[in-house]
Amino acid sequence: MARRQSTGRRIGMTVLAWAVGLVIFFPILWTFLTSFKSELDAFSYPPKFLFFHWTLENYVEVQDRSNYLLFAYNSIVLSVGANVVGLLIAVPAAWSMAFAPIVAPERALTRKLHAIMLAAIAAAAILLWLVGDARWDWRIYGPVVAVATLPIIYWIMTRRTSDVLMWMLSTKMMPGVGVLVPIFLWFRDLHLLDSLFGVGSMLLLINLPILIWMLYTYFKEIPVDILEAARMDGASLMNEIVHVLTPMAVPGIASTMLLAIILSWNEAFWTLNLTTHDAAPLTAFIASYSAPEGLFWAKLSAASTLAIAPILILGWFSQKQLVRGLTFGAVK
């Protein structure tokens, strides 16, 4: 039975919600207003909120100085493309963890896996020592890396599902700057710097743990009896995922996709360090207006407004689907 709320309480909660919303939205509103000011008005004190000379010169100069459409195209390709591929990986992974969880192996099997892992590492170490004077060559070191890592991956994947989920989430806990140098050198040697494929792969790997975690929580709310009924009717594994599970979890998948797109759209650290021009998204477009001479607030605000406008429009039109997805499974 729903609890009754007094009129005063409802009004108070409504006012509080509007106040919090305005506080959160105010920086965006101030950036939007500043984009229509001159540089002199942007630095004026006390600040001018509405009563200033409105001008479009900042937008004109931004368009003349930068190829906005190229940056916007790169952002769309990176944020949408990387997460579409991510969903193709995350949906089967979340299904396996929600409906076919891996249990811990028996103690005897665990000992065997540990022995295989230690033997593989020892063999890899001996092989590295034997070819230690050789020049780096994937034909030599590729098999070594495979021999050393595959048993470790196999051992990790034979742990409990909760351990695997925690392991995936732990990859989000390390700051990106901690692995910037090796990843930059790796991208440089593989000629992936300033390429949509390289940056998109990085965004895919960054968001994949979040995709799997969110889809796992949504899939756990779906009764397993429905999937078992589909199996009894002769549905294959692919048909079970595509035609039974996915349509039932559309709200959760949509909200997960929207959240991942927003995270990719706003990702600045990796896009600034791995791109220069050809694959640079709108985060690099904004950063280009930070000049050694100082910050030009009006032009920077115009660039920021152009950068956040597409994702704001997407969020506005998809807010119902986003809220529905985020509350998916909350009410039985």
C-alpha positions as CSV (number, residue, x, y, z in Angstrom):
1,M,0.0,0.0,0.0
2,A,1.4,3.4,-1.0
3,R,2.2,5.8,1.7
4,R,0.3,9.1,1.7
5,Q,2.3,12.3,1.5
6,S,1.0,15.6,2.7
7,T,0.7,18.5,0.2
8,G,3.4,20.5,2.0
9,R,5.8,17.5,1.8
10,R,5.2,17.1,-2.0
11,I,5.7,20.8,-2.6
12,G,8.9,20.8,-0.5
13,M,10.3,17.8,-2.4
14,T,9.4,19.4,-5.7
15,V,11.1,22.7,-4.8
16,L,14.2,20.8,-3.6
17,A,14.3,18.8,-6.8
18,W,14.1,21.9,-8.9
19,A,16.8,23.6,-6.8
20,V,19.2,20.7,-7.2
21,G,18.4,20.5,-10.9
22,L,19.1,24.2,-11.4
23,V,22.4,24.0,-9.5
24,I,23.5,21.1,-11.7
25,F,22.4,22.8,-14.9
26,F,23.7,26.3,-14.1
27,P,27.3,25.7,-15.5
28,I,25.8,24.6,-18.8
29,L,23.5,27.7,-18.8
30,W,26.4,30.0,-18.0
31,T,28.6,28.5,-20.7
32,F,25.7,29.0,-23.2
33,L,25.2,32.6,-22.3
34,T,29.0,33.3,-22.3
35,S,29.2,32.0,-25.8
36,F,27.1,35.0,-27.0
37,K,29.2,37.6,-25.1
38,S,32.2,39.5,-26.3
39,E,35.5,38.8,-24.7
40,L,35.3,42.0,-22.7
41,D,31.8,41.1,-21.4
42,A,33.0,37.6,-20.6
43,F,35.7,39.0,-18.2
44,S,33.5,41.7,-16.8
45,Y,33.1,42.1,-13.0
46,P,30.5,41.9,-11.6
47,P,29.5,39.2,-14.2
48,K,26.7,40.1,-16.6
49,F,24.0,37.4,-16.7
50,L,21.5,38.6,-19.3
51,F,22.0,42.3,-19.8
52,F,24.9,42.4,-22.3
53,H,25.5,42.9,-26.0
54,W,24.5,39.6,-27.6
55,T,26.7,38.6,-30.6
56,L,27.4,35.6,-32.8
57,E,31.0,36.5,-33.6
58,N,32.3,33.7,-31.4
59,Y,30.5,31.1,-33.4
60,V,31.6,32.6,-36.6
61,E,35.2,32.7,-35.5
62,V,35.1,29.1,-34.3
63,Q,33.7,27.9,-37.6
64,D,36.4,29.8,-39.5
65,R,39.2,28.5,-37.3
66,S,38.2,24.9,-36.9
67,N,36.5,22.2,-39.0
68,Y,33.7,21.5,-36.5
69,L,32.0,18.9,-38.7
70,L,35.1,16.8,-38.8
71,F,35.4,16.7,-35.0
72,A,31.7,16.0,-34.7
73,Y,31.9,13.2,-37.2
74,N,34.8,11.6,-35.3
75,S,32.9,11.8,-32.0
76,I,29.9,10.2,-33.5
77,V,31.9,7.4,-35.1
78,L,34.0,6.7,-32.0
79,S,31.2,6.9,-29.4
80,V,28.5,5.0,-31.4
81,G,30.8,2.6,-33.3
82,A,32.9,1.5,-30.3
83,N,29.8,0.8,-28.1
84,V,27.9,-1.0,-30.9
85,V,30.8,-3.4,-31.1
86,G,31.0,-3.5,-27.3
87,L,27.3,-4.6,-27.1
88,L,28.1,-7.5,-29.5
89,I,30.6,-8.7,-26.9
90,A,28.8,-7.6,-23.7
91,V,25.4,-9.2,-24.4
92,P,26.8,-12.8,-24.7
93,A,29.2,-12.2,-21.8
94,A,26.4,-10.9,-19.6
95,W,24.2,-13.8,-20.6
96,S,26.8,-16.4,-19.7
97,M,27.3,-14.8,-16.3
98,A,23.6,-14.3,-15.5
99,F,22.3,-17.7,-16.8
100,A,25.3,-20.0,-17.0
101,P,27.6,-18.9,-14.2
102,I,30.9,-20.5,-13.9
103,V,31.5,-22.3,-10.6
104,A,34.8,-22.7,-8.8
105,P,36.7,-25.8,-10.1
106,E,37.4,-28.7,-7.9
107,R,40.5,-28.6,-5.7
108,A,42.3,-31.2,-7.9
109,L,41.5,-29.2,-11.0
110,T,42.7,-26.1,-9.3
111,R,46.0,-27.7,-8.5
112,K,46.4,-28.8,-12.1
113,L,45.7,-25.3,-13.4
114,H,48.2,-23.8,-11.0
115,A,50.8,-26.3,-12.1
116,I,50.1,-25.5,-15.8
117,M,50.3,-21.8,-15.2
118,L,53.6,-22.0,-13.3
119,A,55.1,-24.3,-15.9
120,A,54.0,-22.0,-18.7
121,I,55.6,-19.0,-16.9
122,A,58.8,-20.9,-16.3
123,A,59.0,-22.0,-19.9
124,A,58.4,-18.5,-21.1
125,A,61.1,-17.2,-18.8
126,I,63.6,-19.7,-20.1
127,L,62.7,-18.9,-23.7
128,L,63.1,-15.2,-23.0
129,W,66.5,-15.8,-21.4
130,L,67.6,-17.9,-24.4
131,V,66.6,-15.2,-26.9
132,G,67.4,-12.3,-24.6
133,D,69.9,-10.8,-27.1
134,A,67.6,-11.1,-30.0
135,R,65.8,-8.0,-31.4
136,W,62.1,-7.6,-30.6
137,D,60.2,-9.7,-33.1
138,W,56.6,-10.8,-32.8
139,R,57.6,-14.1,-34.4
140,I,59.7,-14.8,-31.4
141,Y,57.9,-13.1,-28.5
142,G,54.4,-13.7,-29.8
143,P,54.3,-17.4,-28.9
144,V,56.1,-16.6,-25.6
145,V,53.4,-14.1,-24.6
146,A,50.7,-16.6,-25.6
147,V,52.2,-19.4,-23.7
148,A,52.6,-17.3,-20.6
149,T,49.2,-15.6,-20.7
150,L,46.7,-18.1,-22.0
151,P,46.9,-20.4,-18.9
152,I,46.5,-17.3,-16.7
153,I,43.4,-16.2,-18.6
154,Y,42.0,-19.8,-18.4
155,W,42.6,-19.9,-14.7
156,I,40.9,-16.6,-14.2
157,M,37.9,-17.6,-16.3
158,T,37.4,-20.8,-14.3
159,R,36.8,-18.9,-11.1
160,R,33.4,-17.9,-9.8
161,T,31.4,-15.5,-11.9
162,S,31.4,-12.9,-9.0
163,D,35.2,-13.0,-9.0
164,V,35.3,-12.4,-12.8
165,L,32.9,-9.5,-12.5
166,M,35.0,-8.0,-9.7
167,W,38.1,-8.5,-11.7
168,M,36.6,-6.7,-14.7
169,L,35.4,-3.8,-12.5
170,S,38.9,-3.5,-11.0
171,T,40.2,-2.5,-14.4
172,K,38.3,0.8,-13.9
173,M,40.0,1.5,-10.6
174,M,43.5,2.2,-12.0
175,P,44.0,5.8,-13.3
176,G,44.6,5.9,-17.0
177,V,47.9,7.9,-16.6
178,G,49.4,4.8,-15.0
179,V,49.4,3.0,-18.3
180,L,49.7,5.9,-20.7
181,V,53.3,5.4,-21.7
182,P,53.1,1.7,-22.6
183,I,49.8,2.2,-24.5
184,F,51.2,5.2,-26.3
185,L,54.3,3.3,-27.4
186,W,52.1,0.3,-28.4
187,F,49.9,2.5,-30.5
188,R,52.9,4.2,-32.0
189,D,54.6,0.9,-33.0
190,L,51.3,-0.5,-34.4
191,H,50.6,2.8,-36.3
192,L,47.3,3.3,-34.5
193,L,47.9,6.8,-33.3
194,D,45.4,9.3,-34.6
195,S,43.3,6.6,-36.2
196,L,39.6,6.0,-35.6
197,F,40.2,2.2,-35.3
198,G,42.9,2.7,-32.6
199,V,41.0,5.3,-30.5
200,G,37.7,3.3,-31.0
201,S,39.4,0.2,-29.7
202,M,40.6,2.0,-26.6
203,L,37.1,3.4,-25.9
204,L,35.7,-0.1,-26.4
205,L,38.0,-1.6,-23.8
206,I,37.4,1.3,-21.4
207,N,33.6,0.9,-21.4
208,L,33.4,-2.9,-21.8
209,P,33.4,-3.6,-18.0
210,I,30.6,-1.1,-17.5
211,L,28.6,-2.6,-20.4
212,I,28.9,-6.1,-19.0
213,W,28.1,-5.1,-15.4
214,M,25.0,-3.2,-16.3
215,L,23.7,-5.8,-18.7
216,Y,24.4,-8.5,-16.1
217,T,22.2,-6.7,-13.6
218,Y,19.4,-6.3,-16.1
219,F,19.6,-9.9,-17.2
220,K,19.4,-11.2,-13.7
221,E,15.9,-9.6,-13.4
222,I,14.6,-11.7,-16.2
223,P,13.0,-15.0,-15.1
224,V,15.1,-18.0,-16.2
225,D,12.0,-20.0,-16.7
226,I,11.3,-18.1,-19.9
227,L,14.6,-19.0,-21.3
228,E,14.2,-22.6,-20.3
229,A,10.8,-22.7,-22.0
230,A,12.5,-21.4,-25.2
231,R,15.1,-24.2,-24.9
232,M,12.3,-26.8,-24.5
233,D,10.7,-25.5,-27.7
234,G,14.0,-26.1,-29.6
235,A,15.5,-22.7,-29.6
236,S,19.3,-22.6,-30.2
237,L,21.6,-20.6,-28.1
238,M,21.8,-17.8,-30.7
239,N,18.0,-17.7,-31.0
240,E,17.6,-17.7,-27.3
241,I,19.9,-14.6,-27.0
242,V,18.6,-12.7,-30.1
243,H,14.9,-13.5,-30.2
244,V,14.0,-14.1,-26.5
245,L,16.5,-12.4,-24.2
246,T,17.3,-9.3,-26.1
247,P,13.7,-8.1,-26.8
248,M,12.9,-8.5,-23.1
249,A,15.9,-6.5,-22.1
250,V,15.5,-3.7,-24.6
251,P,15.1,-1.0,-22.0
252,G,18.2,-2.1,-20.1
253,I,20.2,-2.4,-23.3
254,A,19.1,1.0,-24.5
255,S,20.0,2.7,-21.3
256,T,23.3,0.9,-21.2
257,M,24.1,2.0,-24.7
258,L,23.1,5.6,-24.0
259,L,25.3,5.8,-20.9
260,A,28.2,4.3,-22.7
261,I,27.8,6.7,-25.6
262,I,27.8,9.6,-23.1
263,L,30.9,8.3,-21.4
264,S,32.7,7.9,-24.7
265,W,31.6,11.3,-25.9
266,N,33.0,12.9,-22.8
267,E,36.3,10.9,-22.7
268,A,39.1,13.4,-22.9
269,F,42.2,11.8,-21.4
270,W,42.8,9.1,-24.1
271,T,41.4,11.1,-27.0
272,L,43.8,14.0,-26.3
273,N,46.8,11.8,-25.9
274,L,46.2,9.4,-28.8
275,T,44.9,11.8,-31.5
276,T,46.2,14.9,-33.2
277,H,43.9,15.8,-36.1
278,D,42.5,13.1,-38.3
279,A,40.7,11.1,-35.6
280,A,40.4,13.9,-33.0
281,P,36.9,14.2,-31.5
282,L,35.1,17.2,-30.0
283,T,37.2,16.9,-26.8
284,A,40.2,17.8,-28.8
285,F,38.2,20.5,-30.5
286,I,37.5,22.2,-27.1
287,A,41.1,21.7,-26.0
288,S,42.4,23.5,-29.1
289,Y,41.0,26.8,-27.7
290,S,43.3,26.7,-24.7
291,A,46.1,28.9,-26.0
292,P,49.5,29.8,-24.4
293,E,48.3,33.4,-24.4
294,G,45.5,32.5,-22.0
295,L,41.9,31.4,-22.1
296,F,39.5,33.3,-24.4
297,W,36.3,32.5,-22.4
298,A,33.8,33.6,-25.0
299,K,35.3,31.5,-27.8
300,L,35.9,28.6,-25.5
301,S,32.3,28.7,-24.4
302,A,31.1,28.8,-28.0
303,A,33.3,25.7,-28.8
304,S,32.0,24.0,-25.6
305,T,28.4,24.7,-26.5
306,L,28.9,23.2,-30.0
307,A,30.6,20.2,-28.5
308,I,27.9,19.4,-25.9
309,A,24.9,20.3,-28.1
310,P,24.6,16.9,-29.9
311,I,24.8,14.9,-26.7
312,L,22.3,17.2,-24.9
313,I,19.8,16.8,-27.7
314,L,20.3,13.0,-27.6
315,G,19.8,13.0,-23.9
316,W,16.7,15.2,-24.1
317,F,14.9,13.0,-26.6
318,S,16.0,9.7,-25.0
319,Q,15.5,10.7,-21.3
320,K,12.3,8.6,-21.0
321,Q,14.1,5.5,-22.3
322,L,17.1,6.3,-20.2
323,V,15.1,6.6,-17.0
324,R,13.0,3.5,-17.9
325,G,16.2,1.5,-18.4
326,L,17.9,2.7,-15.3
327,T,14.9,1.6,-13.2
328,F,14.5,-1.6,-15.1
329,G,13.8,-4.4,-12.6
330,A,13.4,-2.1,-9.7
331,V,9.7,-2.8,-9.4
332,K,8.4,-6.4,-9.6
